Amino acid sequence: MQNSWEIETKTIQCGWEPKNGEPRVLPIYQSTTYKYDNVNEVAMLFDLEASGHMYSRISNPTCEALEAKIAALEGGVGALVTSSGQNASTIAIANICSSGDHFIAIGAIYGGTVSLFTNTLKKMGIEVSLVDASLSKEELKRYFKPNTKALFGETIANPKLDVLDFEKFGALAREMGVPFIVDNTFATPYLCRPLEHGANIVIHSATKYLDGHAISVGGVIVDGGNFDWSNGKFPEFTEPDKSYHGIVYTEKFGNMAYIIKARVQWIRDIGSYLTPMNAFLTNVGMETLHVRMDRHCENAYNLAQFLSAHPNVAWVNYPALSTHKDYNLMLKYLKGASGVLSFGVKGGRAEGEKVMNALKLAAIVVHVADVRTGVLHPASMTHRQLSEEEQRQAGVTPDLIRVSVGIEHIDDIIADFNHALNSI
């Protein structure tokens, strides 16, 4: 029955399924430990012969309910919640790539992800090539190597706001025999379901719209169950795992091999699982995801229209504007363009800083995608660890102001920006 529900119903009903007399609302199972009646039951858990919870570093009933909800929303076979979005990105790649391997990522992605890929993963012996998304499929093929193991992109790029060409990159990944990993943070499964457009793995920073209230940090990995890990390029999935008495993941778990391996190897050893309290808070936030995202999209579009007409604004970037270069891709793949836009003030960075300082309702925050309107200057904040060349590749110009448009009344939001812009 749940498979036939619309996504608005799934955000509320999926995940936690109370039995007779149990709490209607998902409880917080604040326990590290689980009791069993005999030794053999625990042994079967450790041998991956039975399902259940052995320790909250690996799984927990509250987290499990959230995982089930997100998997249902994205249309995946399983999900794994992590301590942060950055950790989700790390495990998504490390579950596939080992030292000496290579993967490809679209260059216009979140600055923290670029830093993770080009610095931290490099120290682990995993190399990345950052590519221009506008290149043709044939040009992109030149970046692939015999040891290339994945292709990575964002549905809506942060903060460049490019819309991912799923058809091109999905076809490219299939032709080259690698999984297509998509960060769906800005779009959420309400606005876009990447698995329906050729993706194999979906990740989220749950800290953003899934939580929606700036109160919980978390990450998510969703397995589409639609990639052939036995194509000869991924021996860790097809050869025995000595840490589990020789289990072969593709043989034992079929199309759930990827997400189970991520949990029982990486979460087991690193321990970066989401806490029950944060899972509870994220689940509460997700119950209103569809309502919030409609309002975010509406407000962002109206603010973008206002900014486009203001004499002190040099440019505006929002995918729902018909002038945006990816407008047709937005119409093709998205139900809405989400709640983030960017713009530049005439006079450049110095005048832009004056505008930011003059805002009253919109706060200067190192965050994005919650109910409150916020602004950020990426070049000096989220992307400051990148070189100027890397910033420009990610779409960050010195004058760019990123606006996370909240769900306050649009008249109040516009009045705030109008006052700030008129003050320069």
N, C-alpha and C positions, 0 to 999 in steps of 0.2 A: 504493500500500500504506500509506503513512504516514497518509493521510486516515482509514483505518479503525482506526488505533491508538487505544487509550485514552490519556487525558491523562497518566497515570502513565508510560506508555511514551514518550510524546512528550517529556517533560521530560528524558529520558536520551538518546533516540535522534535527535531532530530537530536540524537546524541543520548540524552538521558531518558530512559524508558522505565518509569517506576512500576514496580509490581504492586499487587494488592496491599494496601496499607502503608506503602512506603511514601516518603516525602514527594510532593508534586514538583518541587523545585530541586535542582541538582544540589546535593549536599557537598560540603567540603570535607573530604576524607583526609583529615590532618593527621596522618599516621605514617611513620616510616616503615611499619612492620605489619606482617600478616600472619595469622595463626593457621596451622594445619594440623590435621588429626594424626598423620603418620609420616614417617621419614620418606616413604616412597613417593608421596604426592609432591614433596619439595624436590626430590631428585628428578622427577619428570619435568618439572619446571626448568631446572638448570640444564637439562638435556634437550630442551625445546620440544618435548614430546607432549606437553599439555599446555593449555592457555591458562593464564591467571597472573596474579601479582606476587612477586617474591620480595621486592624491595622498591621503595619509592624513588630511588635513583634511576630506575629503568621504566617503571610504569606505576600508575596510580588510578583508582577508579574515577576520581574527578577529572583528571587529565584524559583518561580514556573516553569519557563522555564527550569532551570537547573535540578530541580527535575524530570521533565518529561523526560529529556534527559537521566539521570542516570537510571531511572526506565526502559526505553526502552533498554538501553545497558545491564542491568542485567536481563531483562525479568521479572520484578516485576509488581505488580498492582499499586504501588505508592511508593513515596519516600519523605523523609523529610531531609532538609539540616540544619545543626547545626553549632554553632560557632567554633567547633573544633572536631577533631577525638575523643578526650577524652570524650567530651560531648556526641557524638554519642554512644560511648560504655556505658556511664552512663545511658542515656535514654533507650537504647536498653534493658538493664537489668531492670531498675526501672519501665518500662512500664509493666513488667511481674511480678516482685517480689516485695512484700511488706515486712515490718518488720516481722521477724519470718520465712521468706522463705529462701531457699537454692538453689544454682545452682552449676554446675560443669564446670570447665574450664581446658583445656589442659595446663599443667604447662609451656611448652616452648612457651611463648608468650611475647610480648613487656613488658619491665620492668615497664613502666608507667601504663600499664593496670593491671599488677600484683599488683602494689601499690594501684591503684584504687579499685580493687576487695578485697584485703586483709585488707586494712586500712579504706578507706573512706566509702565504702559500708557496711563494718562491723559496723561502727558507726551508720549507718542507720538501723541496725538490720538485714542486709542481709548477710548470710554466704556463703562462697565459698569453694569448695574442688578443689585443684589443682592436676591433675592426670597425670600419665605417659602415653603418647600417645601409647607407645609400648605394653601396657597391652592388653590382649585379651578382647573381648566383655564381656565374662562372668566375668572376673576379674573386669572390669569397672562397671558392674552392682552393685557391692558391695558398691559403693560410693553413690548410689542413696538412697534417703530417701523419706518418704511420702510427705515432703514439698519441694522436688526438683522441680524447675520450668523451668530450661533451661540447655542447653549444649552449650559451647562456644569454638571456636577454630579459628586459623588463617590459611588461605590457604597456605601461605609460612610464617613460623614462623620468627619473628624478635627478635634477630639476629641469632638464631640457624639454620634457613633455612631448617627445617624439612618441608616436604610436607604433607599436611593433607590427611589422608585416609578417603575420603568422604564415601566410601561404608560402612566401619565399623562404623564410627560415625553417619552417617545418619541412618543406620539400628538400631543402639543403641537408638537414640533419638526417632524413631518411635515406637520401642518396649516399651519404658518407657513413652510414651505419653507426651513428652516435645518438645518445638521448638529447632531447631538446628540453632544457630547463628554463622555466619562465618565472620571474618574480612578479607576482600579481598583486603586490601590496596596494598600489594606488587605485587599481580598478576594483579589487575585491571580486569574489565570485558572483556578486549581485550584478555587476556591470559587465563582466567578461568571465567566461569559463575556458581557459586556455587549452584544456584537454580536448575540447570539442573542435579546436582549430589546429591540431597537430602537435601540441606539447606532450611530453611524456612525464615530466615532473614539475610540480608547481610549488613555489615557496611564498611565504608571507613574512613580513614583519608584523606580527599580531599586535605590536605596540601601537600601530596606526589605526586604520579604520575598523579593524575587527574588534579591538577594544573600544575605540572611539571616544574615550573620555580622559585620556592621558593619565591613567592611574595604574596601568599594568604593562610591564615589559615582557615580551614573549616572541617566539617564532614558530613557524609551522612548515613542515615538508609534507606534500601530498604525492602519493604514488599513483600514476594513472593506470598502472598495470598493463600498459600497451606497448612495451618495448621488449625486444628479443635480446635478453642478456646472454644467450647462448650462440651469438653470431660469430664467436671466435676472438673478439676483442676484449672480453672481460673475464679473465680467468678466475678472479676472486669470487665470482658468482657460480662458476661451473666446476671449480676444483675444490677438494675437501678443505674445510676450515678446521685446523688442528685444535683450535681453542674450544671447539664443540664436538670433539671425538669424530672428526671427519665428515660432518654434515656438508652436503652440497646444496646451496641455497636454491638454485633453479629446480633441482629435483625434489627437494623437500617442500618448498613453498610456492612453486609455480609462479604465477604472475604477481605475487606479493614478495618476491625475493628481495627487491630493492629496499622496501620500507622495513622489512624484518631485519635485514642485515644492518641497516642504519641503526636500529634500536639495540640489537643484541651485541653488536660490535662497538659502535661509536659511543652510544649513550652509556652502555655498560662500562666502558673504559674511561671515558672523559667525565661522565656524570653531569652533563649540562642539560638536564631535563627541566621542564617547567614545574614550578611549585604548585601544589593543589590550590592555594589561595589565588594565585595569579590565573590559574585555569578557570576557577570559579568567576573571577571578575571579567575575564575575557568572554566567557560564555554569556554572562548577563549582558555585556555590551553587544554581542552578536544577535541577541534577540530583537534588537531594534535596527539592525544593519540596513535593511531595505528601506525603512522609513528615513533614516539619517542620510543615506546615500542619495535618495531623490532630492532632499533639501540641499545637500552639499552641491549637487550638480546644478540645481536651479539658481542658487545664490552665486556660484562661481560664474555662471554664464552671464547673469545680470551685472555683476561687478566688472567682468571683462568688457561688456558693452559700454559701461560707464567710463572705464579707464581709456578705452579706445577713442572716446570722443573728447577727453579732457585735454586742454591746450598745453598742459605741462608734462604730458606723458609722451615719450618718444616712440614707444612700441609696446605691444601687448602680445603675450603668447598663451593661447588656450585652445586645445584641440577642437572644441565645439564651435569656434568661430570659423565661418566659411572661408576666411582668408588664410587659415592655418594650412601648412603644406601637407599635413596628414589628415585633413578633414575627411576625405573619402575613406581612409582606413578606419577612422573613428566611427563613421557610419556603418562600416562593414562588420566591425568586430565588437563594438561597445554599445551598451544600452545608454550610456552617458559618459561624459568626459571627466568625471570625478570632481573633486573640490579644490584642486591645486592649480594656480595660474602663476605666471611671472610677468613682470613688466620692468621697463626702464624709464627713469625720469630724465627729462631734458636737463642738460647740465652734467649728466654723468653721475659717478659714484658719490661725489661730495653732496650734490643736491638730493640724491636718493637717501643718503644717511639723515639729512634734515627731515625728509618726509617720514622716515621710519621713527625718528625721535618725536615727531609731532603727533603721531597716532595715539589715540586714547583707548578706544575699544579694542583694536587689534594690538596684541602684545608682541614684543620681540622675544621669540622663544627658539630654542634649538630643538624643535619638534615640528611635526606636521600631522595633519589628518585626525583632528579630534573636533569636538563640537564647538570649540572656541576659535575665533579667528586669530591667526598668528602670522607674523612676518619674519623673514630671515634673510640675511645677506650671505649667500653660499660662499662667495669668494673669500670672505674673511671669517667664515664660521665652519660649516660642514665640509667644505672642500679646501680648507686652508693648507692641509698637508700635501696637496697636489701641486705640481709645478704649474706655471701659467699655461704651458702648452697642454698639459693634462686637463686643466680646468676648461680650456676652450673646447677640447675634444669631448668633454662631458656636457658641453653646452653652457658653461658658466662664464659669462662675461663680467667684467668689473662692475657694471652698472645694474646687474640683474638682482631684482628683489623677488623672492618667492613668497607667495601669499597662500596660506592654507585657509580657505574660506570656510567659516563655521556655519552653524545653523541658526544664528541670531536673525532677527528681522533684517531683511535686505536693506530697508531704508536707513537703518542705523549703521550698517556696515558702509554703505555708500557715503553717508554723511561724514563718517569718520575719515575716509580717504579723501573726500572732497575738501574737508577742512585742512588736512595735512598738506595736500597738494597746493592749495591756495596760499599756504603759509610761506612758500619759497619765492 
